[in-house]
Amino acid sequence: MKNKLVSIALIILTMSQISCSTKNNKTIIPPLSVQLWSVKDQIKIDYKGTLKKLSAMGFSGVEFANEFGPFKNKPEDLQQYLSTLNLQASGAHVSFKALNEENFQKTVNFYQKLGVDSLIIGWDKRSWHPEGVKEVVSLLNEIAKKLAPYNMKTGFHNHDHEFNSFNNSTYWDYIAQNTSQNVILQLDVGWVVYAGKDPVEYVKRYPGRTLTTHYKSRIPEAMKSDQKKLPIIGQDSADWSSLLKANSTVGGTKWIVVEQEEYPNNLSSLEAVALSKKGLDAYINKL
């Protein structure tokens, strides 16, 4: 009888350990932000009200795209307003010009006061030119060194052109392989899929480099005839579950940034963002 009780106790203990292990192994998802370019029409009409609506959707942060409404020269006031909405500044898109010798200190001072520590170059056509891409790499490495004393980072955001062939690989691979480890590779999932590449594979190819990732839905040309596919997260063709796991376990991702550039079926920008947020939440809840 004693041996039987010991056996039962061991079984219960083992099951408890398995249960705890399963809970501890649950994928930890980075907080969700939204790129304000997604609602560029609305923030021009009602800046504060639009931020309030994004907060109500459940976002934890916003990524700036050079639009500050009534807070144009008041970064501290903007940070305080974000705080009242339980929002943080997850990062900002800037140009190389904003970080040149003339503008560097002004730009850094502004974003430090706003609480931004990631300044991402959102677009530069040199990044898909055989000689221009070398300039881009050089600039990114130089800026990364200059930002380090401020505990800030720079990075680069892709479009589809960066996945054109170059040096037996792609321009994006060239940028990744020739920039320092502390340069953020802000992968735009929509453009990666549109270019016919696998975003999950690219997160895994460069571990710890996708500190922020744009979760945007974009339908490849070959699938646009499928009326059931829409450029809304959860209504498209991307493997969001695998991407969430890759970002969480390999990418070093600190922020997932939802971006919406298309508004199907006459949806408003806010309605489309809300649907993509809902679709992403559904994937997260299944992990």
C-alpha positions as protocol buffer text, in pm:
chain_id: "A"
residue {
  index: 1
  type: MET
  ca { x: 0 y: 0 z: 0 }
}
residue {
  index: 2
  type: LYS
  ca { x: 288 y: 232 z: 92 }
}
residue {
  index: 3
  type: ASN
  ca { x: 464 y: 163 z: -240 }
}
residue {
  index: 4
  type: LYS
  ca { x: 139 y: 232 z: -427 }
}
residue {
  index: 5
  type: LEU
  ca { x: 101 y: 570 z: -256 }
}
residue {
  index: 6
  type: VAL
  ca { x: 462 y: 657 z: -339 }
}
residue {
  index: 7
  type: SER
  ca { x: 401 y: 567 z: -704 }
}
residue {
  index: 8
  type: ILE
  ca { x: 89 y: 783 z: -720 }
}
residue {
  index: 9
  type: ALA
  ca { x: 279 y: 1073 z: -561 }
}
residue {
  index: 10
  type: LEU
  ca { x: 558 y: 1039 z: -818 }
}
residue {
  index: 11
  type: ILE
  ca { x: 305 y: 1039 z: -1104 }
}
residue {
  index: 12
  type: ILE
  ca { x: 137 y: 1354 z: -968 }
}
residue {
  index: 13
  type: LEU
  ca { x: 476 y: 1524 z: -926 }
}
residue {
  index: 14
  type: THR
  ca { x: 581 y: 1433 z: -1281 }
}
residue {
  index: 15
  type: MET
  ca { x: 254 y: 1561 z: -1430 }
}
residue {
  index: 16
  type: SER
  ca { x: 293 y: 1884 z: -1232 }
}
residue {
  index: 17
  type: GLN
  ca { x: 646 y: 1931 z: -1367 }
}
residue {
  index: 18
  type: ILE
  ca { x: 528 y: 1871 z: -1725 }
}
residue {
  index: 19
  type: SER
  ca { x: 248 y: 2123 z: -1676 }
}
residue {
  index: 20
  type: CYS
  ca { x: 488 y: 2386 z: -1539 }
}
residue {
  index: 21
  type: SER
  ca { x: 735 y: 2317 z: -1819 }
}
residue {
  index: 22
  type: THR
  ca { x: 460 y: 2365 z: -2079 }
}
residue {
  index: 23
  type: LYS
  ca { x: 360 y: 2698 z: -1923 }
}
residue {
  index: 24
  type: ASN
  ca { x: 723 y: 2815 z: -1904 }
}
residue {
  index: 25
  type: ASN
  ca { x: 781 y: 2724 z: -2269 }
}
residue {
  index: 26
  type: LYS
  ca { x: 494 y: 2942 z: -2389 }
}
residue {
  index: 27
  type: THR
  ca { x: 613 y: 3178 z: -2661 }
}
residue {
  index: 28
  type: ILE
  ca { x: 667 y: 3528 z: -2522 }
}
residue {
  index: 29
  type: ILE
  ca { x: 545 y: 3778 z: -2780 }
}
residue {
  index: 30
  type: PRO
  ca { x: 701 y: 4127 z: -2800 }
}
residue {
  index: 31
  type: PRO
  ca { x: 465 y: 4422 z: -2748 }
}
residue {
  index: 32
  type: LEU
  ca { x: 267 y: 4552 z: -3045 }
}
residue {
  index: 33
  type: SER
  ca { x: 321 y: 4895 z: -3196 }
}
residue {
  index: 34
  type: VAL
  ca { x: 171 y: 5060 z: -3503 }
}
residue {
  index: 35
  type: GLN
  ca { x: 346 y: 5267 z: -3770 }
}
residue {
  index: 36
  type: LEU
  ca { x: 166 y: 5602 z: -3788 }
}
residue {
  index: 37
  type: TRP
  ca { x: 208 y: 5605 z: -4166 }
}
residue {
  index: 38
  type: SER
  ca { x: -79 y: 5354 z: -4158 }
}
residue {
  index: 39
  type: VAL
  ca { x: -318 y: 5631 z: -4055 }
}
residue {
  index: 40
  type: LYS
  ca { x: -146 y: 5926 z: -4221 }
}
residue {
  index: 41
  type: ASP
  ca { x: -478 y: 6071 z: -4336 }
}
residue {
  index: 42
  type: GLN
  ca { x: -630 y: 6063 z: -3987 }
}
residue {
  index: 43
  type: ILE
  ca { x: -340 y: 6209 z: -3792 }
}
residue {
  index: 44
  type: LYS
  ca { x: -345 y: 6512 z: -4020 }
}
residue {
  index: 45
  type: ILE
  ca { x: -710 y: 6568 z: -3922 }
}
residue {
  index: 46
  type: ASP
  ca { x: -707 y: 6474 z: -3553 }
}
residue {
  index: 47
  type: TYR
  ca { x: -364 y: 6385 z: -3420 }
}
residue {
  index: 48
  type: LYS
  ca { x: -447 y: 6339 z: -3053 }
}
residue {
  index: 49
  type: GLY
  ca { x: -778 y: 6168 z: -3124 }
}
residue {
  index: 50
  type: THR
  ca { x: -616 y: 5921 z: -3362 }
}
residue {
  index: 51
  type: LEU
  ca { x: -353 y: 5826 z: -3105 }
}
residue {
  index: 52
  type: LYS
  ca { x: -633 y: 5773 z: -2855 }
}
residue {
  index: 53
  type: LYS
  ca { x: -814 y: 5539 z: -3095 }
}
residue {
  index: 54
  type: LEU
  ca { x: -496 y: 5338 z: -3159 }
}
residue {
  index: 55
  type: SER
  ca { x: -447 y: 5300 z: -2786 }
}
residue {
  index: 56
  type: ALA
  ca { x: -806 y: 5178 z: -2752 }
}
residue {
  index: 57
  type: MET
  ca { x: -730 y: 4906 z: -3009 }
}
residue {
  index: 58
  type: GLY
  ca { x: -477 y: 4763 z: -2764 }
}
residue {
  index: 59
  type: PHE
  ca { x: -148 y: 4882 z: -2910 }
}
residue {
  index: 60
  type: SER
  ca { x: 136 y: 4940 z: -2664 }
}
residue {
  index: 61
  type: GLY
  ca { x: 340 y: 5170 z: -2886 }
}
residue {
  index: 62
  type: VAL
  ca { x: 358 y: 5386 z: -3196 }
}
residue {
  index: 63
  type: GLU
  ca { x: 634 y: 5426 z: -3452 }
}
residue {
  index: 64
  type: PHE
  ca { x: 672 y: 5777 z: -3591 }
}
residue {
  index: 65
  type: ALA
  ca { x: 702 y: 5881 z: -3956 }
}
residue {
  index: 66
  type: ASN
  ca { x: 791 y: 6250 z: -3926 }
}
residue {
  index: 67
  type: GLU
  ca { x: 440 y: 6366 z: -3839 }
}
residue {
  index: 68
  type: PHE
  ca { x: 390 y: 6519 z: -3494 }
}
residue {
  index: 69
  type: GLY
  ca { x: 78 y: 6731 z: -3527 }
}
residue {
  index: 70
  type: PRO
  ca { x: 48 y: 6992 z: -3250 }
}
residue {
  index: 71
  type: PHE
  ca { x: 363 y: 6849 z: -3087 }
}
residue {
  index: 72
  type: LYS
  ca { x: 598 y: 6938 z: -3376 }
}
residue {
  index: 73
  type: ASN
  ca { x: 848 y: 7118 z: -3154 }
}
residue {
  index: 74
  type: LYS
  ca { x: 734 y: 6972 z: -2823 }
}
residue {
  index: 75
  type: PRO
  ca { x: 874 y: 6617 z: -2791 }
}
residue {
  index: 76
  type: GLU
  ca { x: 842 y: 6613 z: -2410 }
}
residue {
  index: 77
  type: ASP
  ca { x: 477 y: 6711 z: -2432 }
}
residue {
  index: 78
  type: LEU
  ca { x: 417 y: 6440 z: -2689 }
}
residue {
  index: 79
  type: GLN
  ca { x: 582 y: 6179 z: -2468 }
}
residue {
  index: 80
  type: GLN
  ca { x: 364 y: 6290 z: -2177 }
}
residue {
  index: 81
  type: TYR
  ca { x: 52 y: 6261 z: -2392 }
}
residue {
  index: 82
  type: LEU
  ca { x: 154 y: 5913 z: -2504 }
}
residue {
  index: 83
  type: SER
  ca { x: 199 y: 5820 z: -2140 }
}
residue {
  index: 84
  type: THR
  ca { x: -161 y: 5921 z: -2060 }
}
residue {
  index: 85
  type: LEU
  ca { x: -270 y: 5672 z: -2328 }
}
residue {
  index: 86
  type: ASN
  ca { x: -38 y: 5395 z: -2203 }
}
residue {
  index: 87
  type: LEU
  ca { x: 160 y: 5422 z: -2526 }
}
residue {
  index: 88
  type: GLN
  ca { x: 536 y: 5424 z: -2579 }
}
residue {
  index: 89
  type: ALA
  ca { x: 744 y: 5544 z: -2872 }
}
residue {
  index: 90
  type: SER
  ca { x: 871 y: 5220 z: -3023 }
}
residue {
  index: 91
  type: GLY
  ca { x: 1089 y: 5394 z: -3282 }
}
residue {
  index: 92
  type: ALA
  ca { x: 1090 y: 5636 z: -3572 }
}
residue {
  index: 93
  type: HIS
  ca { x: 1153 y: 5640 z: -3944 }
}
residue {
  index: 94
  type: VAL
  ca { x: 1399 y: 5907 z: -4048 }
}
residue {
  index: 95
  type: SER
  ca { x: 1610 y: 5993 z: -4352 }
}
residue {
  index: 96
  type: PHE
  ca { x: 1986 y: 5993 z: -4390 }
}
residue {
  index: 97
  type: LYS
  ca { x: 1959 y: 6370 z: -4421 }
}
residue {
  index: 98
  type: ALA
  ca { x: 1814 y: 6392 z: -4070 }
}
residue {
  index: 99
  type: LEU
  ca { x: 2127 y: 6221 z: -3942 }
}
residue {
  index: 100
  type: ASN
  ca { x: 2389 y: 6406 z: -4147 }
}
residue {
  index: 101
  type: GLU
  ca { x: 2654 y: 6627 z: -3990 }
}
residue {
  index: 102
  type: GLU
  ca { x: 2432 y: 6934 z: -3995 }
}
residue {
  index: 103
  type: ASN
  ca { x: 2117 y: 6776 z: -3849 }
}
residue {
  index: 104
  type: PHE
  ca { x: 2249 y: 6492 z: -3632 }
}
residue {
  index: 105
  type: GLN
  ca { x: 2246 y: 6661 z: -3292 }
}
residue {
  index: 106
  type: LYS
  ca { x: 1908 y: 6828 z: -3345 }
}
residue {
  index: 107
  type: THR
  ca { x: 1753 y: 6496 z: -3452 }
}
residue {
  index: 108
  type: VAL
  ca { x: 1904 y: 6303 z: -3162 }
}
residue {
  index: 109
  type: ASN
  ca { x: 1795 y: 6564 z: -2906 }
}
residue {
  index: 110
  type: PHE
  ca { x: 1437 y: 6562 z: -3036 }
}
residue {
  index: 111
  type: TYR
  ca { x: 1397 y: 6185 z: -3032 }
}
residue {
  index: 112
  type: GLN
  ca { x: 1571 y: 6138 z: -2699 }
}
residue {
  index: 113
  type: LYS
  ca { x: 1316 y: 6371 z: -2541 }
}
residue {
  index: 114
  type: LEU
  ca { x: 1041 y: 6170 z: -2708 }
}
residue {
  index: 115
  type: GLY
  ca { x: 1178 y: 5845 z: -2568 }
}
residue {
  index: 116
  type: VAL
  ca { x: 1282 y: 5697 z: -2904 }
}
residue {
  index: 117
  type: ASP
  ca { x: 1594 y: 5480 z: -2916 }
}
residue {
  index: 118
  type: SER
  ca { x: 1563 y: 5332 z: -3268 }
}
residue {
  index: 119
  type: LEU
  ca { x: 1605 y: 5560 z: -3570 }
}
residue {
  index: 120
  type: ILE
  ca { x: 1529 y: 5358 z: -3882 }
}
residue {
  index: 121
  type: ILE
  ca { x: 1609 y: 5472 z: -4234 }
}
residue {
  index: 122
  type: GLY
  ca { x: 1273 y: 5412 z: -4398 }
}
residue {
  index: 123
  type: TRP
  ca { x: 1373 y: 5431 z: -4764 }
}
residue {
  index: 124
  type: ASP
  ca { x: 1670 y: 5512 z: -4986 }
}
residue {
  index: 125
  type: LYS
  ca { x: 1681 y: 5426 z: -5356 }
}
residue {
  index: 126
  type: ARG
  ca { x: 2058 y: 5368 z: -5339 }
}
residue {
  index: 127
  type: SER
  ca { x: 1986 y: 5047 z: -5149 }
}
residue {
  index: 128
  type: TRP
  ca { x: 1909 y: 4859 z: -5472 }
}
residue {
  index: 129
  type: HIS
  ca { x: 2188 y: 5010 z: -5684 }
}
residue {
  index: 130
  type: PRO
  ca { x: 2522 y: 4819 z: -5727 }
}
residue {
  index: 131
  type: GLU
  ca { x: 2730 y: 5118 z: -5615 }
}
residue {
  index: 132
  type: GLY
  ca { x: 2469 y: 5301 z: -5409 }
}
residue {
  index: 133
  type: VAL
  ca { x: 2420 y: 5010 z: -5171 }
}
residue {
  index: 134
  type: LYS
  ca { x: 2785 y: 5042 z: -5067 }
}
residue {
  index: 135
  type: GLU
  ca { x: 2719 y: 5405 z: -4970 }
}
residue {
  index: 136
  type: VAL
  ca { x: 2415 y: 5295 z: -4770 }
}
residue {
  index: 137
  type: VAL
  ca { x: 2619 y: 5037 z: -4580 }
}
residue {
  index: 138
  type: SER
  ca { x: 2894 y: 5288 z: -4507 }
}
residue {
  index: 139
  type: LEU
  ca { x: 2646 y: 5546 z: -4379 }
}
residue {
  index: 140
  type: LEU
  ca { x: 2465 y: 5296 z: -4157 }
}
residue {
  index: 141
  type: ASN
  ca { x: 2790 y: 5183 z: -3995 }
}
residue {
  index: 142
  type: GLU
  ca { x: 2901 y: 5541 z: -3941 }
}
residue {
  index: 143
  type: ILE
  ca { x: 2567 y: 5648 z: -3790 }
}
residue {
  index: 144
  type: ALA
  ca { x: 2556 y: 5340 z: -3567 }
}
residue {
  index: 145
  type: LYS
  ca { x: 2888 y: 5444 z: -3410 }
}
residue {
  index: 146
  type: LYS
  ca { x: 2772 y: 5802 z: -3361 }
}
residue {
  index: 147
  type: LEU
  ca { x: 2446 y: 5694 z: -3195 }
}
residue {
  index: 148
  type: ALA
  ca { x: 2602 y: 5440 z: -2958 }
}
residue {
  index: 149
  type: PRO
  ca { x: 2704 y: 5694 z: -2689 }
}
residue {
  index: 150
  type: TYR
  ca { x: 2338 y: 5802 z: -2674 }
}
residue {
  index: 151
  type: ASN
  ca { x: 2219 y: 5441 z: -2625 }
}
residue {
  index: 152
  type: MET
  ca { x: 2041 y: 5469 z: -2959 }
}
residue {
  index: 153
  type: LYS
  ca { x: 2050 y: 5251 z: -3268 }
}
residue {
  index: 154
  type: THR
  ca { x: 1995 y: 5300 z: -3637 }
}
residue {
  index: 155
  type: GLY
  ca { x: 1862 y: 5050 z: -3886 }
}
residue {
  index: 156
  type: PHE
  ca { x: 1724 y: 5001 z: -4233 }
}
residue {
  index: 157
  type: HIS
  ca { x: 1374 y: 4919 z: -4357 }
}
residue {
  index: 158
  type: ASN
  ca { x: 1329 y: 4714 z: -4673 }
}
residue {
  index: 159
  type: HIS
  ca { x: 1092 y: 4735 z: -4968 }
}
residue {
  index: 160
  type: ASP
  ca { x: 1071 y: 4473 z: -5244 }
}
residue {
  index: 161
  type: HIS
  ca { x: 1363 y: 4614 z: -5449 }
}
residue {
  index: 162
  type: GLU
  ca { x: 1618 y: 4517 z: -5183 }
}
residue {
  index: 163
  type: PHE
  ca { x: 1544 y: 4154 z: -5266 }
}
residue {
  index: 164
  type: ASN
  ca { x: 1657 y: 4192 z: -5627 }
}
residue {
  index: 165
  type: SER
  ca { x: 1959 y: 3977 z: -5717 }
}
residue {
  index: 166
  type: PHE
  ca { x: 2301 y: 4116 z: -5631 }
}
residue {
  index: 167
  type: ASN
  ca { x: 2640 y: 3947 z: -5589 }
}
residue {
  index: 168
  type: ASN
  ca { x: 2488 y: 3597 z: -5611 }
}
residue {
  index: 169
  type: SER
  ca { x: 2246 y: 3694 z: -5336 }
}
residue {
  index: 170
  type: THR
  ca { x: 2027 y: 4002 z: -5276 }
}
residue {
  index: 171
  type: TYR
  ca { x: 2083 y: 4366 z: -5187 }
}
residue {
  index: 172
  type: TRP
  ca { x: 1924 y: 4297 z: -4849 }
}
residue {
  index: 173
  type: ASP
  ca { x: 2175 y: 4023 z: -4778 }
}
residue {
  index: 174
  type: TYR
  ca { x: 2457 y: 4256 z: -4878 }
}
residue {
  index: 175
  type: ILE
  ca { x: 2329 y: 4520 z: -4635 }
}
residue {
  index: 176
  type: ALA
  ca { x: 2292 y: 4263 z: -4356 }
}
residue {
  index: 177
  type: GLN
  ca { x: 2634 y: 4108 z: -4409 }
}
residue {
  index: 178
  type: ASN
  ca { x: 2823 y: 4436 z: -4437 }
}
residue {
  index: 179
  type: THR
  ca { x: 2671 y: 4633 z: -4149 }
}
residue {
  index: 180
  type: SER
  ca { x: 2763 y: 4596 z: -3785 }
}
residue {
  index: 181
  type: GLN
  ca { x: 2562 y: 4368 z: -3558 }
}
residue {
  index: 182
  type: ASN
  ca { x: 2401 y: 4666 z: -3384 }
}
residue {
  index: 183
  type: VAL
  ca { x: 2241 y: 4795 z: -3707 }
}
residue {
  index: 184
  type: ILE
  ca { x: 1874 y: 4692 z: -3697 }
}
residue {
  index: 185
  type: LEU
  ca { x: 1739 y: 4499 z: -3993 }
}
residue {
  index: 186
  type: GLN
  ca { x: 1378 y: 4616 z: -3983 }
}
residue {
  index: 187
  type: LEU
  ca { x: 1214 y: 4349 z: -4196 }
}
residue {
  index: 188
  type: ASP
  ca { x: 894 y: 4460 z: -4370 }
}
residue {
  index: 189
  type: VAL
  ca { x: 707 y: 4132 z: -4398 }
}
residue {
  index: 190
  type: GLY
  ca { x: 465 y: 4251 z: -4665 }
}
residue {
  index: 191
  type: TRP
  ca { x: 738 y: 4353 z: -4905 }
}
residue {
  index: 192
  type: VAL
  ca { x: 938 y: 4035 z: -4838 }
}
residue {
  index: 193
  type: VAL
  ca { x: 635 y: 3822 z: -4928 }
}
residue {
  index: 194
  type: TYR
  ca { x: 561 y: 4043 z: -5230 }
}
residue {
  index: 195
  type: ALA
  ca { x: 918 y: 3988 z: -5350 }
}
residue {
  index: 196
  type: GLY
  ca { x: 867 y: 3611 z: -5335 }
}
residue {
  index: 197
  type: LYS
  ca { x: 1092 y: 3553 z: -5034 }
}
residue {
  index: 198
  type: ASP
  ca { x: 1030 y: 3388 z: -4697 }
}
residue {
  index: 199
  type: PRO
  ca { x: 1035 y: 3635 z: -4404 }
}
residue {
  index: 200
  type: VAL
  ca { x: 1073 y: 3354 z: -4150 }
}
residue {
  index: 201
  type: GLU
  ca { x: 1389 y: 3234 z: -4324 }
}
residue {
  index: 202
  type: TYR
  ca { x: 1530 y: 3587 z: -4324 }
}
residue {
  index: 203
  type: VAL
  ca { x: 1468 y: 3635 z: -3951 }
}
residue {
  index: 204
  type: LYS
  ca { x: 1652 y: 3310 z: -3887 }
}
residue {
  index: 205
  type: ARG
  ca { x: 1932 y: 3395 z: -4130 }
}
residue {
  index: 206
  type: TYR
  ca { x: 2035 y: 3698 z: -3925 }
}
residue {
  index: 207
  type: PRO
  ca { x: 1973 y: 3614 z: -3556 }
}
residue {
  index: 208
  type: GLY
  ca { x: 1929 y: 3904 z: -3319 }
}
residue {
  index: 209
  type: ARG
  ca { x: 1907 y: 4163 z: -3597 }
}
residue {
  index: 210
  type: THR
  ca { x: 1531 y: 4214 z: -3640 }
}
residue {
  index: 211
  type: LEU
  ca { x: 1483 y: 4415 z: -3323 }
}
residue {
  index: 212
  type: THR
  ca { x: 1174 y: 4571 z: -3477 }
}
residue {
  index: 213
  type: THR
  ca { x: 969 y: 4405 z: -3750 }
}
residue {
  index: 214
  type: HIS
  ca { x: 692 y: 4549 z: -3966 }
}
residue {
  index: 215
  type: TYR
  ca { x: 392 y: 4318 z: -3976 }
}
residue {
  index: 216
  type: LYS
  ca { x: 228 y: 4431 z: -4296 }
}
residue {
  index: 217
  type: SER
  ca { x: 11 y: 4227 z: -4529 }
}
residue {
  index: 218
  type: ARG
  ca { x: 72 y: 4253 z: -4900 }
}
residue {
  index: 219
  type: ILE
  ca { x: -69 y: 4016 z: -5160 }
}
residue {
  index: 220
  type: PRO
  ca { x: 182 y: 3889 z: -5422 }
}
residue {
  index: 221
  type: GLU
  ca { x: 88 y: 3965 z: -5783 }
}
residue {
  index: 222
  type: ALA
  ca { x: 31 y: 3594 z: -5853 }
}
residue {
  index: 223
  type: MET
  ca { x: -239 y: 3578 z: -5584 }
}
residue {
  index: 224
  type: LYS
  ca { x: -424 y: 3903 z: -5654 }
}
residue {
  index: 225
  type: SER
  ca { x: -686 y: 3723 z: -5862 }
}
residue {
  index: 226
  type: ASP
  ca { x: -790 y: 3527 z: -5551 }
}
residue {
  index: 227
  type: GLN
  ca { x: -1081 y: 3732 z: -5418 }
}
residue {
  index: 228
  type: LYS
  ca { x: -1058 y: 3556 z: -5082 }
}
residue {
  index: 229
  type: LYS
  ca { x: -714 y: 3703 z: -5012 }
}
residue {
  index: 230
  type: LEU
  ca { x: -703 y: 4055 z: -4872 }
}
residue {
  index: 231
  type: PRO
  ca { x: -411 y: 4271 z: -4751 }
}
residue {
  index: 232
  type: ILE
  ca { x: -527 y: 4228 z: -4392 }
}
residue {
  index: 233
  type: ILE
  ca { x: -338 y: 4017 z: -4138 }
}
residue {
  index: 234
  type: GLY
  ca { x: -528 y: 3690 z: -4106 }
}
residue {
  index: 235
  type: GLN
  ca { x: -698 y: 3725 z: -4443 }
}
residue {
  index: 236
  type: ASP
  ca { x: -384 y: 3687 z: -4654 }
}
residue {
  index: 237
  type: SER
  ca { x: -127 y: 3418 z: -4734 }
}
residue {
  index: 238
  type: ALA
  ca { x: 154 y: 3489 z: -4485 }
}
residue {
  index: 239
  type: ASP
  ca { x: 258 y: 3234 z: -4221 }
}
residue {
  index: 240
  type: TRP
  ca { x: 217 y: 3468 z: -3924 }
}
residue {
  index: 241
  type: SER
  ca { x: 238 y: 3194 z: -3660 }
}
residue {
  index: 242
  type: SER
  ca { x: 582 y: 3079 z: -3774 }
}
residue {
  index: 243
  type: LEU
  ca { x: 696 y: 3440 z: -3801 }
}
residue {
  index: 244
  type: LEU
  ca { x: 583 y: 3521 z: -3447 }
}
residue {
  index: 245
  type: LYS
  ca { x: 781 y: 3225 z: -3317 }
}
residue {
  index: 246
  type: ALA
  ca { x: 1090 y: 3322 z: -3519 }
}
residue {
  index: 247
  type: ASN
  ca { x: 1078 y: 3683 z: -3403 }
}
residue {
  index: 248
  type: SER
  ca { x: 1035 y: 3576 z: -3041 }
}
residue {
  index: 249
  type: THR
  ca { x: 1300 y: 3304 z: -3032 }
}
residue {
  index: 250
  type: VAL
  ca { x: 1561 y: 3405 z: -3292 }
}
residue {
  index: 251
  type: GLY
  ca { x: 1513 y: 3762 z: -3407 }
}
residue {
  index: 252
  type: GLY
  ca { x: 1575 y: 3937 z: -3076 }
}
residue {
  index: 253
  type: THR
  ca { x: 1260 y: 4132 z: -3159 }
}
residue {
  index: 254
  type: LYS
  ca { x: 1160 y: 4398 z: -2906 }
}
residue {
  index: 255
  type: TRP
  ca { x: 868 y: 4546 z: -3098 }
}
residue {
  index: 256
  type: ILE
  ca { x: 625 y: 4409 z: -3356 }
}
residue {
  index: 257
  type: VAL
  ca { x: 507 y: 4705 z: -3560 }
}
residue {
  index: 258
  type: VAL
  ca { x: 179 y: 4671 z: -3748 }
}
residue {
  index: 259
  type: GLU
  ca { x: 175 y: 4869 z: -4072 }
}
residue {
  index: 260
  type: GLN
  ca { x: -124 y: 4908 z: -4303 }
}
residue {
  index: 261
  type: GLU
  ca { x: -73 y: 5057 z: -4650 }
}
residue {
  index: 262
  type: GLU
  ca { x: -379 y: 4921 z: -4828 }
}
residue {
  index: 263
  type: TYR
  ca { x: -742 y: 4964 z: -4732 }
}
residue {
  index: 264
  type: PRO
  ca { x: -954 y: 4703 z: -4916 }
}
residue {
  index: 265
  type: ASN
  ca { x: -1331 y: 4711 z: -4961 }
}
residue {
  index: 266
  type: ASN
  ca { x: -1346 y: 5085 z: -4891 }
}
residue {
  index: 267
  type: LEU
  ca { x: -1228 y: 5043 z: -4534 }
}
residue {
  index: 268
  type: SER
  ca { x: -1101 y: 5353 z: -4361 }
}
residue {
  index: 269
  type: SER
  ca { x: -738 y: 5348 z: -4252 }
}
residue {
  index: 270
  type: LEU
  ca { x: -838 y: 5302 z: -3888 }
}
residue {
  index: 271
  type: GLU
  ca { x: -1081 y: 5022 z: -3974 }
}
residue {
  index: 272
  type: ALA
  ca { x: -814 y: 4837 z: -4173 }
}
residue {
  index: 273
  type: VAL
  ca { x: -560 y: 4874 z: -3891 }
}
residue {
  index: 274
  type: ALA
  ca { x: -818 y: 4743 z: -3641 }
}
residue {
  index: 275
  type: LEU
  ca { x: -884 y: 4436 z: -3857 }
}
residue {
  index: 276
  type: SER
  ca { x: -513 y: 4359 z: -3895 }
}
residue {
  index: 277
  type: LYS
  ca { x: -466 y: 4402 z: -3520 }
}
residue {
  index: 278
  type: LYS
  ca { x: -757 y: 4164 z: -3458 }
}
residue {
  index: 279
  type: GLY
  ca { x: -614 y: 3912 z: -3701 }
}
residue {
  index: 280
  type: LEU
  ca { x: -270 y: 3930 z: -3540 }
}
residue {
  index: 281
  type: ASP
  ca { x: -420 y: 3893 z: -3192 }
}
residue {
  index: 282
  type: ALA
  ca { x: -592 y: 3573 z: -3307 }
}
residue {
  index: 283
  type: TYR
  ca { x: -256 y: 3423 z: -3411 }
}
residue {
  index: 284
  type: ILE
  ca { x: -94 y: 3532 z: -3085 }
}
residue {
  index: 285
  type: ASN
  ca { x: -371 y: 3379 z: -2875 }
}
residue {
  index: 286
  type: LYS
  ca { x: -317 y: 3041 z: -3043 }
}
residue {
  index: 287
  type: LEU
  ca { x: 51 y: 3022 z: -2949 }
}
